[in-house]
């Protein structure tokens, strides 16, 4: 899951070397925290959050296939 998200994020940003994704396991959820360079933050969020919403939708669809719950958080 982390690899899929990393591939998507790196394709969107100008500084793919600064992409950092950490995994936090909770009881029911797996949280993927995404950190990117400050200048790439707008590219990940998109206008009115459309790109972030699309990324979250893709990851939720993948998680359902794997019988898991995933939350994607974009961290400053």
Backbone atoms as SQL, in Angstrom:
CREATE TABLE atoms (id INTEGER PRIMARY KEY, chain TEXT, resi INTEGER, resn TEXT, atom TEXT, x REAL, y REAL, z REAL);
INSERT INTO atoms VALUES
  (1, 'A', 1, 'UNK', 'N', 0.816, -1.188, 0.000),
  (2, 'A', 1, 'UNK', 'CA', 0.000, 0.000, 0.000),
  (3, 'A', 1, 'UNK', 'C', 0.857, 1.248, 0.000),
  (4, 'A', 2, 'UNK', 'N', 1.871, 1.233, 0.844),
  (5, 'A', 2, 'UNK', 'CA', 2.770, 2.382, 0.919),
  (6, 'A', 2, 'UNK', 'C', 3.454, 2.605, -0.425),
  (7, 'A', 3, 'UNK', 'N', 3.833, 1.532, -1.097),
  (8, 'A', 3, 'UNK', 'CA', 4.528, 1.637, -2.376),
  (9, 'A', 3, 'UNK', 'C', 3.623, 2.256, -3.444),
  (10, 'A', 4, 'UNK', 'N', 2.354, 1.868, -3.450),
  (11, 'A', 4, 'UNK', 'CA', 1.399, 2.431, -4.414),
  (12, 'A', 4, 'UNK', 'C', 1.232, 3.922, -4.191),
  (13, 'A', 5, 'UNK', 'N', 1.030, 4.325, -2.943),
  (14, 'A', 5, 'UNK', 'CA', 0.866, 5.741, -2.625),
  (15, 'A', 5, 'UNK', 'C', 2.126, 6.525, -2.969),
  (16, 'A', 6, 'UNK', 'N', 3.277, 5.960, -2.679),
  (17, 'A', 6, 'UNK', 'CA', 4.540, 6.628, -2.978),
  (18, 'A', 6, 'UNK', 'C', 4.706, 6.847, -4.482),
  (19, 'A', 7, 'UNK', 'N', 4.336, 5.861, -5.276),
  (20, 'A', 7, 'UNK', 'CA', 4.432, 5.979, -6.726),
  (21, 'A', 7, 'UNK', 'C', 3.514, 7.087, -7.253),
  (22, 'A', 8, 'UNK', 'N', 2.301, 7.165, -6.714),
  (23, 'A', 8, 'UNK', 'CA', 1.346, 8.192, -7.138),
  (24, 'A', 8, 'UNK', 'C', 1.858, 9.581, -6.771),
  (25, 'A', 9, 'UNK', 'N', 2.296, 9.742, -5.531),
  (26, 'A', 9, 'UNK', 'CA', 2.757, 11.049, -5.051),
  (27, 'A', 9, 'UNK', 'C', 3.990, 11.504, -5.814),
  (28, 'A', 10, 'UNK', 'N', 4.952, 10.613, -6.016),
  (29, 'A', 10, 'UNK', 'CA', 6.182, 10.993, -6.714),
  (30, 'A', 10, 'UNK', 'C', 5.915, 11.398, -8.159),
  (31, 'A', 11, 'UNK', 'N', 4.884, 10.854, -8.769),
  (32, 'A', 11, 'UNK', 'CA', 4.541, 11.229, -10.139),
  (33, 'A', 11, 'UNK', 'C', 3.951, 12.640, -10.206),
  (34, 'A', 12, 'UNK', 'N', 3.424, 13.146, -9.103),
  (35, 'A', 12, 'UNK', 'CA', 2.772, 14.448, -9.090),
  (36, 'A', 12, 'UNK', 'C', 3.681, 15.616, -8.721),
  (37, 'A', 13, 'UNK', 'N', 4.744, 15.360, -7.977),
  (38, 'A', 13, 'UNK', 'CA', 5.552, 16.443, -7.426),
  (39, 'A', 13, 'UNK', 'C', 6.785, 16.752, -8.274),
  (40, 'A', 14, 'UNK', 'N', 7.365, 17.938, -8.023),
  (41, 'A', 14, 'UNK', 'CA', 8.601, 18.343, -8.696),
  (42, 'A', 14, 'UNK', 'C', 9.837, 17.801, -7.987),
  (43, 'A', 15, 'UNK', 'N', 9.722, 17.544, -6.686),
  (44, 'A', 15, 'UNK', 'CA', 10.848, 17.060, -5.878),
  (45, 'A', 15, 'UNK', 'C', 10.535, 15.668, -5.331),
  (46, 'A', 16, 'UNK', 'N', 10.618, 14.635, -6.157),
  (47, 'A', 16, 'UNK', 'CA', 10.255, 13.300, -5.681),
  (48, 'A', 16, 'UNK', 'C', 11.180, 12.752, -4.597),
  (49, 'A', 17, 'UNK', 'N', 12.391, 13.287, -4.495),
  (50, 'A', 17, 'UNK', 'CA', 13.320, 12.812, -3.470),
  (51, 'A', 17, 'UNK', 'C', 12.904, 13.249, -2.064),
  (52, 'A', 18, 'UNK', 'N', 12.051, 14.272, -1.975),
  (53, 'A', 18, 'UNK', 'CA', 11.623, 14.786, -0.679),
  (54, 'A', 18, 'UNK', 'C', 10.295, 14.197, -0.215),
  (55, 'A', 19, 'UNK', 'N', 9.783, 13.221, -0.931),
  (56, 'A', 19, 'UNK', 'CA', 8.542, 12.556, -0.525),
  (57, 'A', 19, 'UNK', 'C', 8.858, 11.578, 0.593),
  (58, 'A', 20, 'UNK', 'N', 8.115, 11.689, 1.686),
  (59, 'A', 20, 'UNK', 'CA', 8.298, 10.803, 2.827),
  (60, 'A', 20, 'UNK', 'C', 6.922, 10.316, 3.272),
  (61, 'A', 21, 'UNK', 'N', 6.755, 9.005, 3.314),
  (62, 'A', 21, 'UNK', 'CA', 5.486, 8.416, 3.728),
  (63, 'A', 21, 'UNK', 'C', 5.762, 7.517, 4.925),
  (64, 'A', 22, 'UNK', 'N', 5.070, 7.800, 6.023),
  (65, 'A', 22, 'UNK', 'CA', 5.229, 6.957, 7.208),
  (66, 'A', 22, 'UNK', 'C', 3.912, 6.241, 7.486),
  (67, 'A', 23, 'UNK', 'N', 4.030, 5.050, 8.029),
  (68, 'A', 23, 'UNK', 'CA', 2.875, 4.199, 8.304),
  (69, 'A', 23, 'UNK', 'C', 2.652, 4.144, 9.806),
  (70, 'A', 24, 'UNK', 'N', 1.413, 4.449, 10.220),
  (71, 'A', 24, 'UNK', 'CA', 1.038, 4.372, 11.629),
  (72, 'A', 24, 'UNK', 'C', -0.083, 3.334, 11.736),
  (73, 'A', 25, 'UNK', 'N', 0.186, 2.274, 12.472),
  (74, 'A', 25, 'UNK', 'CA', -0.805, 1.210, 12.658),
  (75, 'A', 25, 'UNK', 'C', -1.624, 1.499, 13.907),
  (76, 'A', 26, 'UNK', 'N', -2.936, 1.493, 13.766),
  (77, 'A', 26, 'UNK', 'CA', -3.841, 1.607, 14.903),
  (78, 'A', 26, 'UNK', 'C', -4.655, 0.323, 14.985),
  (79, 'A', 27, 'UNK', 'N', -5.584, 0.263, 15.915),
  (80, 'A', 27, 'UNK', 'CA', -6.365, -0.947, 16.103),
  (81, 'A', 27, 'UNK', 'C', -7.104, -1.365, 14.833),
  (82, 'A', 28, 'UNK', 'N', -7.847, -0.445, 14.268),
  (83, 'A', 28, 'UNK', 'CA', -8.671, -0.771, 13.100),
  (84, 'A', 28, 'UNK', 'C', -8.159, -0.163, 11.809),
  (85, 'A', 29, 'UNK', 'N', -7.354, 0.859, 11.895),
  (86, 'A', 29, 'UNK', 'CA', -6.939, 1.613, 10.720),
  (87, 'A', 29, 'UNK', 'C', -5.428, 1.576, 10.523),
  (88, 'A', 30, 'UNK', 'N', -5.053, 1.774, 9.278),
  (89, 'A', 30, 'UNK', 'CA', -3.664, 2.035, 8.936),
  (90, 'A', 30, 'UNK', 'C', -3.620, 3.453, 8.400),
  (91, 'A', 31, 'UNK', 'N', -2.827, 4.301, 9.024),
  (92, 'A', 31, 'UNK', 'CA', -2.727, 5.701, 8.611),
  (93, 'A', 31, 'UNK', 'C', -1.430, 5.882, 7.840),
  (94, 'A', 32, 'UNK', 'N', -1.542, 6.435, 6.640),
  (95, 'A', 32, 'UNK', 'CA', -0.375, 6.753, 5.821),
  (96, 'A', 32, 'UNK', 'C', -0.196, 8.268, 5.859),
  (97, 'A', 33, 'UNK', 'N', 0.879, 8.724, 6.481),
  (98, 'A', 33, 'UNK', 'CA', 1.166, 10.153, 6.591),
  (99, 'A', 33, 'UNK', 'C', 2.109, 10.555, 5.472),
  (100, 'A', 34, 'UNK', 'N', 1.684, 11.509, 4.663),
  (101, 'A', 34, 'UNK', 'CA', 2.448, 11.955, 3.495),
  (102, 'A', 34, 'UNK', 'C', 3.087, 13.304, 3.803),
  (103, 'A', 35, 'UNK', 'N', 4.395, 13.378, 3.598),
  (104, 'A', 35, 'UNK', 'CA', 5.116, 14.648, 3.734),
  (105, 'A', 35, 'UNK', 'C', 5.835, 14.914, 2.423),
  (106, 'A', 36, 'UNK', 'N', 5.672, 16.145, 1.916),
  (107, 'A', 36, 'UNK', 'CA', 6.339, 16.558, 0.682),
  (108, 'A', 36, 'UNK', 'C', 6.988, 17.917, 0.919),
  (109, 'A', 37, 'UNK', 'N', 7.768, 18.367, -0.041),
  (110, 'A', 37, 'UNK', 'CA', 8.388, 19.696, 0.047),
  (111, 'A', 37, 'UNK', 'C', 7.285, 20.758, 0.064),
  (112, 'A', 38, 'UNK', 'N', 7.573, 21.878, 0.700),
  (113, 'A', 38, 'UNK', 'CA', 6.580, 22.948, 0.821),
  (114, 'A', 38, 'UNK', 'C', 6.050, 23.402, -0.532),
  (115, 'A', 39, 'UNK', 'N', 6.933, 23.499, -1.529),
  (116, 'A', 39, 'UNK', 'CA', 6.494, 23.980, -2.838),
  (117, 'A', 39, 'UNK', 'C', 5.637, 22.959, -3.588),
  (118, 'A', 40, 'UNK', 'N', 5.643, 21.709, -3.148),
  (119, 'A', 40, 'UNK', 'CA', 4.827, 20.670, -3.784),
  (120, 'A', 40, 'UNK', 'C', 3.492, 20.435, -3.079),
  (121, 'A', 41, 'UNK', 'N', 3.273, 21.089, -1.956),
  (122, 'A', 41, 'UNK', 'CA', 2.058, 20.865, -1.190),
  (123, 'A', 41, 'UNK', 'C', 0.800, 21.172, -2.016),
  (124, 'A', 42, 'UNK', 'N', 0.831, 22.242, -2.783),
  (125, 'A', 42, 'UNK', 'CA', -0.320, 22.603, -3.608),
  (126, 'A', 42, 'UNK', 'C', -0.617, 21.586, -4.688),
  (127, 'A', 43, 'UNK', 'N', 0.414, 20.955, -5.201),
  (128, 'A', 43, 'UNK', 'CA', 0.223, 19.933, -6.237),
  (129, 'A', 43, 'UNK', 'C', -0.467, 18.699, -5.671),
  (130, 'A', 44, 'UNK', 'N', -0.192, 18.377, -4.439),
  (131, 'A', 44, 'UNK', 'CA', -0.789, 17.200, -3.808),
  (132, 'A', 44, 'UNK', 'C', -2.230, 17.468, -3.390),
  (133, 'A', 45, 'UNK', 'N', -2.498, 18.662, -2.909),
  (134, 'A', 45, 'UNK', 'CA', -3.843, 18.990, -2.445),
  (135, 'A', 45, 'UNK', 'C', -4.756, 19.332, -3.628),
  (136, 'A', 46, 'UNK', 'N', -4.275, 20.135, -4.546),
  (137, 'A', 46, 'UNK', 'CA', -5.077, 20.513, -5.709),
  (138, 'A', 46, 'UNK', 'C', -6.103, 21.582, -5.378),
  (139, 'A', 47, 'UNK', 'N', -6.764, 22.070, -6.407),
  (140, 'A', 47, 'UNK', 'CA', -7.795, 23.087, -6.212),
  (141, 'A', 47, 'UNK', 'C', -8.975, 22.474, -5.472),
  (142, 'A', 48, 'UNK', 'N', -9.324, 23.128, -4.384),
  (143, 'A', 48, 'UNK', 'CA', -10.431, 22.684, -3.533),
  (144, 'A', 48, 'UNK', 'C', -10.252, 21.252, -3.042),
  (145, 'A', 49, 'UNK', 'N', -9.015, 20.791, -2.990),
  (146, 'A', 49, 'UNK', 'CA', -8.717, 19.472, -2.452),
  (147, 'A', 49, 'UNK', 'C', -9.072, 18.309, -3.362),
  (148, 'A', 50, 'UNK', 'N', -9.259, 18.581, -4.648),
  (149, 'A', 50, 'UNK', 'CA', -9.698, 17.526, -5.568),
  (150, 'A', 50, 'UNK', 'C', -8.655, 16.427, -5.752),
  (151, 'A', 51, 'UNK', 'N', -7.388, 16.786, -5.845),
  (152, 'A', 51, 'UNK', 'CA', -6.347, 15.769, -6.037),
  (153, 'A', 51, 'UNK', 'C', -6.203, 14.927, -4.769),
  (154, 'A', 52, 'UNK', 'N', -6.222, 15.571, -3.614),
  (155, 'A', 52, 'UNK', 'CA', -6.129, 14.836, -2.351),
  (156, 'A', 52, 'UNK', 'C', -7.309, 13.881, -2.204),
  (157, 'A', 53, 'UNK', 'N', -8.481, 14.331, -2.572),
  (158, 'A', 53, 'UNK', 'CA', -9.672, 13.479, -2.496),
  (159, 'A', 53, 'UNK', 'C', -9.557, 12.291, -3.447),
  (160, 'A', 54, 'UNK', 'N', -9.020, 12.526, -4.634),
  (161, 'A', 54, 'UNK', 'CA', -8.846, 11.442, -5.606),
  (162, 'A', 54, 'UNK', 'C', -7.827, 10.425, -5.104),
  (163, 'A', 55, 'UNK', 'N', -6.735, 10.898, -4.512),
  (164, 'A', 55, 'UNK', 'CA', -5.719, 9.991, -3.958),
  (165, 'A', 55, 'UNK', 'C', -6.331, 9.151, -2.854),
  (166, 'A', 56, 'UNK', 'N', -7.108, 9.784, -1.977),
  (167, 'A', 56, 'UNK', 'CA', -7.743, 9.043, -0.882),
  (168, 'A', 56, 'UNK', 'C', -8.730, 8.014, -1.414),
  (169, 'A', 57, 'UNK', 'N', -9.467, 8.366, -2.460),
  (170, 'A', 57, 'UNK', 'CA', -10.426, 7.422, -3.052),
  (171, 'A', 57, 'UNK', 'C', -9.719, 6.213, -3.647),
  (172, 'A', 58, 'UNK', 'N', -8.624, 6.445, -4.348),
  (173, 'A', 58, 'UNK', 'CA', -7.856, 5.332, -4.907),
  (174, 'A', 58, 'UNK', 'C', -7.332, 4.403, -3.818),
  (175, 'A', 59, 'UNK', 'N', -6.808, 4.992, -2.767),
  (176, 'A', 59, 'UNK', 'CA', -6.245, 4.182, -1.697),
  (177, 'A', 59, 'UNK', 'C', -7.331, 3.422, -0.937),
  (178, 'A', 60, 'UNK', 'N', -8.505, 4.024, -0.772),
  (179, 'A', 60, 'UNK', 'CA', -9.605, 3.318, -0.112),
  (180, 'A', 60, 'UNK', 'C', -10.084, 2.150, -0.958),
  (181, 'A', 61, 'UNK', 'N', -10.151, 2.345, -2.271),
  (182, 'A', 61, 'UNK', 'CA', -10.554, 1.254, -3.162),
  (183, 'A', 61, 'UNK', 'C', -9.555, 0.107, -3.089),
  (184, 'A', 62, 'UNK', 'N', -8.282, 0.423, -3.052),
  (185, 'A', 62, 'UNK', 'CA', -7.250, -0.603, -2.932),
  (186, 'A', 62, 'UNK', 'C', -7.352, -1.313, -1.581),
  (187, 'A', 63, 'UNK', 'N', -7.627, -0.556, -0.527),
  (188, 'A', 63, 'UNK', 'CA', -7.730, -1.131, 0.815),
  (189, 'A', 63, 'UNK', 'C', -8.913, -2.083, 0.920),
  (190, 'A', 64, 'UNK', 'N', -10.006, -1.746, 0.299),
  (191, 'A', 64, 'UNK', 'CA', -11.176, -2.621, 0.324),
  (192, 'A', 64, 'UNK', 'C', -10.846, -3.962, -0.311),
  (193, 'A', 65, 'UNK', 'N', -10.094, -3.917, -1.387),
  (194, 'A', 65, 'UNK', 'CA', -9.676, -5.141, -2.057),
  (195, 'A', 65, 'UNK', 'C', -8.820, -6.008, -1.128),
  (196, 'A', 66, 'UNK', 'N', -8.036, -5.378, -0.267),
  (197, 'A', 66, 'UNK', 'CA', -7.158, -6.078, 0.664),
  (198, 'A', 66, 'UNK', 'C', -7.816, -6.325, 2.030),
  (199, 'A', 67, 'UNK', 'N', -9.099, -5.963, 2.172),
  (200, 'A', 67, 'UNK', 'CA', -9.848, -6.098, 3.430),
  (201, 'A', 67, 'UNK', 'C', -9.191, -5.329, 4.578),
  (202, 'A', 68, 'UNK', 'N', -8.792, -4.086, 4.297),
  (203, 'A', 68, 'UNK', 'CA', -8.163, -3.230, 5.298),
  (204, 'A', 68, 'UNK', 'C', -8.818, -1.853, 5.259),
  (205, 'A', 69, 'UNK', 'N', -8.507, -1.031, 6.258),
  (206, 'A', 69, 'UNK', 'CA', -8.959, 0.361, 6.287),
  (207, 'A', 69, 'UNK', 'C', -7.733, 1.259, 6.275),
  (208, 'A', 70, 'UNK', 'N', -7.700, 2.163, 5.319),
  (209, 'A', 70, 'UNK', 'CA', -6.561, 3.061, 5.160),
  (210, 'A', 70, 'UNK', 'C', -7.036, 4.503, 5.238),
  (211, 'A', 71, 'UNK', 'N', -6.280, 5.316, 5.944),
  (212, 'A', 71, 'UNK', 'CA', -6.502, 6.757, 5.986),
  (213, 'A', 71, 'UNK', 'C', -5.235, 7.425, 5.454),
  (214, 'A', 72, 'UNK', 'N', -5.394, 8.371, 4.546),
  (215, 'A', 72, 'UNK', 'CA', -4.251, 9.116, 4.005),
  (216, 'A', 72, 'UNK', 'C', -4.306, 10.525, 4.567),
  (217, 'A', 73, 'UNK', 'N', -3.251, 10.904, 5.278),
  (218, 'A', 73, 'UNK', 'CA', -3.153, 12.249, 5.842),
  (219, 'A', 73, 'UNK', 'C', -1.981, 12.975, 5.214),
  (220, 'A', 74, 'UNK', 'N', -2.242, 14.196, 4.773),
  (221, 'A', 74, 'UNK', 'CA', -1.186, 15.036, 4.198),
  (222, 'A', 74, 'UNK', 'C', -0.723, 15.963, 5.313),
  (223, 'A', 75, 'UNK', 'N', 0.547, 15.813, 5.705),
  (224, 'A', 75, 'UNK', 'CA', 1.095, 16.505, 6.866),
  (225, 'A', 75, 'UNK', 'C', 2.017, 17.615, 6.400),
  (226, 'A', 76, 'UNK', 'N', 1.944, 18.766, 7.106),
  (227, 'A', 76, 'UNK', 'CA', 2.841, 19.883, 6.798),
  (228, 'A', 76, 'UNK', 'C', 4.246, 19.570, 7.223);
